[in-house]
Amino acid sequence: KTSFKDLAVLTALEIIVFIPAFFTLGYFSLASARRQFYNLFAPFTGTLDNKIYLNVMIVVTVLIVIYSLVIVIYR
């Protein structure tokens, strides 16, 4: 049986950890895809620097793993 306190803690955890991580990764993914799309039609071939995107992906993955572990442990 889940109490209101449990629901409030899990909702706060999702708002604080998961949603910002998800939107950050989504923003960087769309920006990377847009750069690659523009590069497709460019008269010159530019190099894409994906180090920032990969670092963001690693950080977001760690945040989502921590978020998942907290949910499993908390229940």
Secondary structure, DSSP 8 states (H G I E B T S, - for coil): ---HHHHHHHHHHIIIIIHHHHHHHHHHHHHHHHHHHHHHH-SS------HHHHHHHHHHHHHHHHHHHHHHHH-
